C-alpha cells in the first residue's frame, strides 16, 4: 500500500496485517492488526516516527522509495513491533539520527544492537523544530512500557500516541469510521496491555488532555478524528464505575463443575446480577480480558486435578492477577474426587488483586441438593456485595 496523506506533508506508512491471529505469541487478534509509522516533511527537516516489525520492512521500504533523505527517526517505544526495522532504516539513511529518551536508549541498544553514536535522547517536554512544524515529546510511562513516550505536532494538532489509545484492527480505513467496532477492539487492547498500569495511565491521560488535539494517531489501528471518543473511553476504563457483572471463567472435566456453573448463573440472574461466563478451553482470552475491565466480581470454576486446580483455571487466575482489574470480590466454585488444595493454590496466585474473598463452594463428586443450596448462598452473598456497591 502506498503512503496515505493525513494532512499536508504528513503521511501514514506501515503495514496492514490481515492474516495475523496471534500477537507476541500471546494475544489473540480476531481482526488482524496494523503497524503504523508516520512521515512528516517539514520545511527544513524530514522525520519518520516509528517503524514496523523487521520482517515487514519490505512494505515500509517501498513506501519510502520517493523519500531521498531522512534527518531523524523517532522511536517512541522500544518494543520490536515499533522498532524492529530501525536497523534497516538507519542503514538506508546513514545520516539520520535516532531520537528517543534515556530509558529507551539502552533497550534499543540491547534489543537491536544499535550504535550508541546514532542515538539522541530527549527530555520530557523537549521540542524538535522541522522548520515550519514543531514536535513536542511527552513522556507517558507505562503506556505500556516504562520508556514509552508520545509526540505532539503543534501546528497540525496531531498526537502520535504510540501504543496509547491503540487497537488491533486490520482495515483500509485511515480514520475511525465504525466507532462500535473500534471501541471493542480498543477496550480489548487496553485490557490486555494497559490495565495493569491503570493508576499511572490515569495521570498520562490527564497529561495529554491538556493539549489541543485534532487527531490521535496510534501505532496500531485507525486514527481518531474525534479524540474525545477514545480519551473518554480510557477515563471510563481506568477509573469509571464497576458494572453489576460477575465474570465466570471455568473449566469442567466430567460435568460436575459445569452443573455448578449452570446453576450458579441462573441463581445470579434471578437476583438481578449480570453474568459473563467463559469456558476456558475454548475461550478467547482477549474477550475475557475485556469483561475483566469493569466487572465487580470474579468467580473461577474448576475441577481438581492432581490435588490442585485445572491448569486452565490456574491460567485464568494468573491472567487476572497480571491484569489487575478493578474487581472488588472473588470466589471459587468447583469439584473434587478425593481431595486437594484447589482453593489454597488459586488464592496464592492472586496477590495483586485487591478483592474480598467470598467463601468458596467446593463439592465432592456430582452436586447434591445441599451443594446447590451452597451455590444459592454464594449468589445471595454476591448480590448483597453488589447492593453495597450501589450496583443493584
Backbone torsions as a table, in degrees:
resi	resn	phi	psi	omega
1	UNK	NA	139.3	-179.3
2	UNK	-76.3	161.9	174.6
3	UNK	-55.9	146.9	-178.2
4	UNK	-119.4	131.7	-175.6
5	UNK	-75.6	128.1	174.1
6	UNK	-95.5	-53.3	172.8
7	UNK	-144.2	178.1	-179.3
8	UNK	-56.2	121.2	177.7
9	UNK	69.5	18.4	177.5
10	UNK	-129.6	125.7	-171.4
11	UNK	-133.0	143.3	166.4
12	UNK	-81.2	137.0	169.0
13	UNK	-133.0	171.7	176.6
14	UNK	135.1	-153.0	-172.9
15	UNK	-141.0	130.6	173.5
16	UNK	-97.4	116.7	-174.0
17	UNK	-102.6	93.9	-176.9
18	UNK	-74.9	-25.4	-167.3
19	UNK	-101.2	-18.8	-177.4
20	UNK	-66.4	131.3	179.6
21	UNK	-121.1	4.3	178.7
22	UNK	-149.3	119.6	-176.9
23	UNK	-100.6	133.6	-179.1
24	UNK	56.5	29.1	-177.6
25	UNK	53.6	29.3	-173.7
26	UNK	-146.2	-48.9	-167.3
27	UNK	-96.9	121.3	178.0
28	UNK	-62.5	141.7	178.2
29	UNK	-122.6	78.3	-178.0
30	UNK	-63.0	-23.8	-177.6
31	UNK	-116.9	19.6	-176.8
32	UNK	69.1	-159.0	178.1
33	UNK	-161.8	179.3	171.7
34	UNK	-135.7	155.0	175.2
35	UNK	-116.1	110.7	-172.3
36	UNK	-102.0	130.4	169.9
37	UNK	-124.5	160.0	-173.9
38	UNK	-138.1	132.1	178.0
39	UNK	-105.6	131.1	176.5
40	UNK	-123.7	123.3	178.9
41	UNK	-106.0	98.0	175.1
42	UNK	-80.8	172.5	-179.4
43	UNK	-68.7	-20.5	-179.2
44	UNK	-120.7	-32.8	-175.2
45	UNK	-133.2	148.7	177.0
46	UNK	-117.3	137.2	-174.1
47	UNK	-136.0	144.5	172.3
48	UNK	-112.7	126.7	178.5
49	UNK	-100.0	113.5	178.8
50	UNK	63.8	171.3	-177.5
51	UNK	-134.5	-145.3	179.5
52	UNK	-136.5	173.9	173.5
53	UNK	-53.1	146.6	-176.1
54	UNK	-56.1	-41.1	-177.0
55	UNK	-73.1	-7.4	178.3
56	UNK	-105.3	8.9	-175.6
57	UNK	-61.0	-28.4	-178.0
58	UNK	-53.4	-37.2	-179.9
59	UNK	-70.6	-46.3	179.1
60	UNK	-64.6	-36.4	178.8
61	UNK	-61.6	-42.5	177.8
62	UNK	-64.6	-38.0	-179.5
63	UNK	-68.1	-25.6	179.9
64	UNK	-90.8	7.3	-174.8
65	UNK	-54.7	-38.6	-177.4
66	UNK	-100.3	20.9	175.8
67	UNK	-111.0	95.7	-173.0
68	UNK	-73.0	-22.0	-172.8
69	UNK	-148.2	136.1	170.5
70	UNK	-120.2	130.8	175.1
71	UNK	-86.0	-37.6	-176.3
72	UNK	-140.6	149.2	166.1
73	UNK	-122.5	128.7	-177.9
74	UNK	-104.8	128.5	174.4
75	UNK	-108.4	107.6	-179.5
76	UNK	-80.3	-19.5	-172.4
77	UNK	-159.7	136.0	-170.3
78	UNK	-81.8	-13.1	-177.2
79	UNK	-60.7	145.9	-165.8
80	UNK	-68.4	-19.9	176.5
81	UNK	-68.2	-16.0	175.4
82	UNK	-104.0	-37.9	-169.6
83	UNK	-104.2	-8.5	-168.5
84	UNK	-55.3	-32.2	-177.9
85	UNK	-91.2	4.2	-179.4
86	UNK	-56.2	-43.3	178.1
87	UNK	-59.4	-38.4	178.3
88	UNK	-66.0	-42.3	-178.9
89	UNK	-65.0	-44.9	-178.5
90	UNK	-68.9	-27.0	174.8
91	UNK	-73.5	-38.7	179.8
92	UNK	-71.4	-35.8	-179.7
93	UNK	-121.7	77.5	-172.3
94	UNK	-63.9	-19.1	179.4
95	UNK	-88.8	-7.5	-178.6
96	UNK	-73.1	143.7	175.1
97	UNK	-103.1	139.9	178.4
98	UNK	-91.8	123.5	-179.8
99	UNK	-106.1	127.3	175.5
100	UNK	-153.3	-164.2	178.1
101	UNK	-113.2	172.5	-171.9
102	UNK	-66.7	-25.5	176.7
103	UNK	-79.2	-32.2	-179.7
104	UNK	-77.9	-30.4	-175.0
105	UNK	-53.3	-54.1	-179.3
106	UNK	-66.3	-30.2	177.3
107	UNK	-64.8	-44.8	179.1
108	UNK	-64.4	-36.6	178.1
109	UNK	-67.7	-38.7	180.0
110	UNK	-73.3	-43.8	-173.6
111	UNK	-77.5	-31.6	-172.7
112	UNK	-123.8	-0.5	-179.0
113	UNK	55.9	42.5	177.0
114	UNK	-77.6	150.4	179.0
115	UNK	-74.4	134.9	179.2
116	UNK	-61.0	-31.2	-176.1
117	UNK	-69.5	-17.6	-178.5
118	UNK	-89.1	-3.2	-170.8
119	UNK	-108.8	131.7	172.5
120	UNK	-112.3	132.5	178.7
121	UNK	-103.2	146.3	178.3
122	UNK	-120.4	161.3	178.8
123	UNK	-104.1	164.2	177.2
124	UNK	-59.1	126.3	180.0
125	UNK	88.2	-6.6	179.8
126	UNK	-69.2	150.1	-178.3
127	UNK	-116.9	159.0	177.1
128	UNK	-131.9	120.4	179.7
129	UNK	-87.9	130.1	173.5
130	UNK	-106.3	13.9	-174.7
131	UNK	103.9	-97.2	-179.7
132	UNK	-89.3	2.8	178.6
133	UNK	-132.8	146.3	-175.9
134	UNK	-131.6	127.3	175.6
135	UNK	-101.6	136.3	172.7
136	UNK	-115.0	134.0	-179.5
137	UNK	-95.5	128.7	-176.9
138	UNK	-123.6	119.5	-178.5
139	UNK	-76.7	130.1	177.9
140	UNK	-130.7	71.4	-175.0
141	UNK	-59.5	143.6	176.9
142	UNK	66.0	26.5	169.4
143	UNK	-119.6	57.8	16.2
144	UNK	-129.8	7.2	172.5
145	UNK	-109.7	164.7	-175.4
146	UNK	-65.6	-20.6	-174.9
147	UNK	-100.4	1.0	-173.2
148	UNK	-63.1	137.0	173.0
149	UNK	-136.2	167.2	175.5
150	UNK	-122.7	168.8	-179.8
151	UNK	-132.5	135.5	-177.7
152	UNK	-114.1	122.4	178.2
153	UNK	-91.6	104.5	-167.2
154	UNK	-61.5	-49.8	-173.1
155	UNK	-66.7	-31.1	-177.3
156	UNK	-104.6	-1.7	175.1
157	UNK	56.1	44.4	178.4
158	UNK	-110.8	130.4	174.3
159	UNK	-102.4	114.6	173.9
160	UNK	-88.0	103.0	-161.5
161	UNK	-99.1	4.0	178.0
162	UNK	58.6	-133.4	179.4
163	UNK	-73.6	-23.7	178.3
164	UNK	-55.8	125.4	177.6
165	UNK	71.4	15.5	-177.9
166	UNK	-77.1	170.6	174.6
167	UNK	-152.1	140.9	177.7
168	UNK	-88.7	95.9	177.0
169	UNK	-143.1	131.6	169.3
170	UNK	-92.6	117.3	-178.3
171	UNK	-153.8	151.4	173.7
172	UNK	-84.9	-5.3	176.4
173	UNK	-70.3	120.9	175.8
174	UNK	-70.4	-38.0	-179.9
175	UNK	-112.9	159.4	175.6
176	UNK	-61.9	123.7	175.6
177	UNK	-116.8	-30.8	179.3
178	UNK	-112.4	93.0	-174.6
179	UNK	-64.7	-33.1	179.9
180	UNK	-64.5	-43.9	179.1
181	UNK	-64.2	-44.8	-177.6
182	UNK	-70.3	-34.4	178.6
183	UNK	-58.1	-48.3	-179.8
184	UNK	-65.9	-42.9	-179.5
185	UNK	-64.7	-39.5	179.2
186	UNK	-70.2	-34.9	177.2
187	UNK	-67.8	-40.6	174.2
188	UNK	-58.0	-46.6	-178.6
189	UNK	-61.7	-45.7	176.6
190	UNK	-59.9	-47.0	-176.1
191	UNK	-61.9	-38.9	-173.1
192	UNK	-77.9	-33.5	-174.1
193	UNK	-128.3	-16.2	-176.4
194	UNK	-103.5	-32.7	-171.2
195	UNK	-55.8	-36.3	179.2
196	UNK	-59.9	-20.7	-175.3
197	UNK	-113.6	26.4	-171.2
198	UNK	-58.3	-34.3	-178.2
199	UNK	-68.3	-35.5	176.2
200	UNK	-76.3	-40.4	-179.2
201	UNK	-63.0	-32.0	175.6
202	UNK	-56.3	-41.2	178.1
203	UNK	-69.5	-37.0	178.4
204	UNK	-64.2	-37.9	178.7
205	UNK	-61.2	-46.8	-179.2
206	UNK	-66.7	-31.3	179.4
207	UNK	-65.3	-46.5	-178.0
208	UNK	-78.7	-21.6	179.5
209	UNK	-66.6	-15.8	179.0
210	UNK	-75.2	-10.0	-177.6
211	UNK	-96.4	149.4	176.8
212	UNK	-84.1	102.9	-171.0
213	UNK	-114.7	126.3	175.1
214	UNK	-95.8	-34.4	-176.5
215	UNK	-138.8	135.0	168.6
216	UNK	-105.5	125.6	-177.6
217	UNK	-117.0	94.6	-178.7
218	UNK	-81.3	174.1	-179.1
219	UNK	-86.3	-12.2	175.1
220	UNK	-136.4	135.8	177.0
221	UNK	88.9	176.2	-178.0
222	UNK	-71.8	163.9	179.5
223	UNK	-81.7	154.0	-178.9
224	UNK	-103.6	108.4	175.0
225	UNK	-79.4	-11.5	176.6
226	UNK	-121.5	81.9	-172.8
227	UNK	-56.7	-32.0	-177.4
228	UNK	-62.8	-26.5	178.6
229	UNK	-56.1	-50.4	-175.9
230	UNK	-85.4	-32.9	178.1
231	UNK	-64.5	-44.2	178.3
232	UNK	-64.9	-37.3	177.8
233	UNK	-62.7	-44.1	178.3
234	UNK	-61.8	-40.8	178.5
235	UNK	-59.7	-40.9	179.2
236	UNK	-66.0	-45.1	-178.2
237	UNK	-66.0	-38.0	-176.7
238	UNK	-73.6	-48.2	-171.2
239	UNK	-136.8	11.8	178.9
240	UNK	-74.2	175.8	-176.6
241	UNK	-68.2	152.4	172.1
242	UNK	-70.5	160.8	177.5
243	UNK	-107.1	153.9	179.1
244	UNK	-74.6	64.7	-173.0
245	UNK	-134.8	138.2	170.1
246	UNK	-108.8	125.1	174.8
247	UNK	-96.5	127.4	-177.2
248	UNK	-122.2	91.0	168.8
249	UNK	-80.9	127.9	-175.3
250	UNK	-146.4	163.4	172.6
251	UNK	-143.5	142.3	179.6
252	UNK	-133.7	137.7	-177.3
253	UNK	-99.7	-45.6	-175.8
254	UNK	-127.1	14.0	171.3
255	UNK	103.3	-16.7	-177.7
256	UNK	-66.6	-49.0	179.9
257	UNK	-65.3	-38.2	177.7
258	UNK	-61.3	-39.3	177.5
259	UNK	-62.3	-41.9	177.8
260	UNK	-63.1	-45.1	-178.1
261	UNK	-62.5	-46.2	-179.3
262	UNK	-59.8	-44.6	-179.8
263	UNK	-66.2	-40.2	-179.0
264	UNK	-64.2	-43.6	178.6
265	UNK	-60.2	-46.3	179.8
266	UNK	-61.9	-40.8	180.0
267	UNK	-64.4	-39.9	178.7
268	UNK	-66.5	-43.2	-179.6
269	UNK	-61.8	-40.5	177.6
270	UNK	-59.5	-27.9	-178.6
271	UNK	-93.8	7.8	176.0
272	UNK	83.2	16.8	-179.4
273	UNK	-101.2	130.7	177.4
274	UNK	-78.4	151.2	-176.3
275	UNK	-133.7	140.7	166.7
276	UNK	-125.2	112.9	-179.0
277	UNK	-109.1	145.9	-174.9
278	UNK	-134.0	114.5	175.4
279	UNK	-78.4	102.1	-165.0
280	UNK	-55.2	-39.7	-178.8
281	UNK	-61.5	-20.9	-179.0
282	UNK	-122.4	16.9	-174.7
283	UNK	-88.5	138.7	166.6
284	UNK	-77.4	110.7	-174.3
285	UNK	-64.6	-23.5	175.7
286	UNK	-66.1	-38.3	177.3
287	UNK	-65.4	-42.3	175.6
288	UNK	-59.3	-44.1	-179.6
289	UNK	-60.6	-38.4	179.3
290	UNK	-56.5	-46.6	-175.5
291	UNK	-78.4	-17.2	174.1
292	UNK	-72.4	-19.9	-175.3
293	UNK	-54.9	-46.0	-173.2
294	UNK	-133.9	17.5	174.8
295	UNK	-72.9	141.0	-179.6
296	UNK	-78.1	-27.5	-172.8
297	UNK	-139.3	143.7	175.0
298	UNK	-120.9	131.7	174.5
299	UNK	-128.5	120.0	-179.3
300	UNK	-95.9	128.8	177.5
301	UNK	-108.7	129.8	-176.4
302	UNK	-154.3	142.6	164.7
303	UNK	-79.1	173.0	178.0
304	UNK	-100.5	129.4	-179.0
305	UNK	-125.3	116.6	179.8
306	UNK	50.7	49.1	173.7
307	UNK	74.4	7.0	179.4
308	UNK	-140.6	-177.2	179.1
309	UNK	-68.7	156.3	174.7
310	UNK	-59.4	142.4	-179.6
311	UNK	-54.1	-33.8	178.0
312	UNK	-65.9	-36.4	177.2
313	UNK	-69.8	-36.6	175.1
314	UNK	-59.8	-43.7	179.5
315	UNK	-63.1	-41.0	179.4
316	UNK	-62.5	-42.3	178.6
317	UNK	-65.8	-42.8	178.8
318	UNK	-61.9	-42.3	179.5
319	UNK	-62.3	-48.0	179.7
320	UNK	-60.7	-41.0	179.6
321	UNK	-64.4	-39.1	-179.7
322	UNK	-70.5	-39.4	-176.4
323	UNK	-79.6	-23.6	175.2
324	UNK	53.4	59.1	177.9
325	UNK	-67.9	174.0	-175.4
326	UNK	-82.9	1.0	-174.5
327	UNK	-49.8	146.0	-178.5
328	UNK	-104.1	-18.9	-175.4
329	UNK	-133.9	152.2	176.8
330	UNK	-148.9	143.1	173.3
331	UNK	-146.2	176.8	-177.4
332	UNK	-136.9	135.0	170.0
333	UNK	-127.7	153.2	180.0
334	UNK	168.3	-171.1	-174.8
335	UNK	-137.1	164.1	176.2
336	UNK	-148.1	164.8	178.6
337	UNK	-101.3	-54.5	-175.8
338	UNK	-126.1	-3.0	176.3
339	UNK	140.6	-174.5	177.9
340	UNK	145.3	-174.7	-177.5
341	UNK	-127.9	44.9	-176.9
342	UNK	-58.2	-50.0	-176.7
343	UNK	-62.8	-46.0	-178.0
344	UNK	-62.6	-40.8	-178.8
345	UNK	-67.2	-46.3	180.0
346	UNK	-65.1	-39.9	179.4
347	UNK	-61.4	-33.6	179.5
348	UNK	-74.3	-10.6	-177.8
349	UNK	-92.9	-2.2	-172.6
350	UNK	-124.4	45.5	-178.1
351	UNK	-65.2	-22.7	-177.4
352	UNK	-82.1	-12.7	-176.2
353	UNK	-86.4	126.7	178.8
354	UNK	-91.1	69.9	-173.2
355	UNK	-122.1	156.2	169.5
356	UNK	-91.1	129.8	179.0
357	UNK	-86.3	117.1	176.0
358	UNK	-88.9	138.3	-173.0
359	UNK	-45.8	121.2	-179.7
360	UNK	-69.2	162.2	173.9
361	UNK	-121.4	105.6	178.9
362	UNK	-120.4	121.2	-172.3
363	UNK	-114.5	162.4	177.7
364	UNK	-101.9	119.5	178.1
365	UNK	73.3	-150.4	177.9
366	UNK	-71.4	145.1	-177.7
367	UNK	-67.5	142.7	175.8
368	UNK	-106.6	177.3	176.5
369	UNK	-59.6	-36.8	177.3
370	UNK	-62.9	-39.8	179.3
371	UNK	-66.5	-41.7	178.7
372	UNK	-65.0	-31.9	175.6
373	UNK	-64.6	-39.0	177.2
374	UNK	-63.2	-36.4	176.5
375	UNK	-66.2	-40.3	175.5
376	UNK	-59.0	-42.5	179.8
377	UNK	-64.4	-38.0	177.8
378	UNK	-65.2	-42.0	177.3
379	UNK	-61.9	-40.7	176.7
380	UNK	-60.5	-45.0	-177.4
381	UNK	-63.6	-40.5	179.9
382	UNK	-68.9	-42.9	178.0
383	UNK	-59.3	-39.9	178.3
384	UNK	-63.9	-42.8	178.4
385	UNK	-61.1	-39.9	179.8
386	UNK	-68.0	-36.1	175.5
387	UNK	-63.8	-42.5	-180.0
388	UNK	-64.1	-27.2	177.1
389	UNK	-84.4	-2.8	-179.2
390	UNK	78.4	21.1	-177.2
391	UNK	-96.0	-13.2	-179.3
392	UNK	-123.2	NA	NA
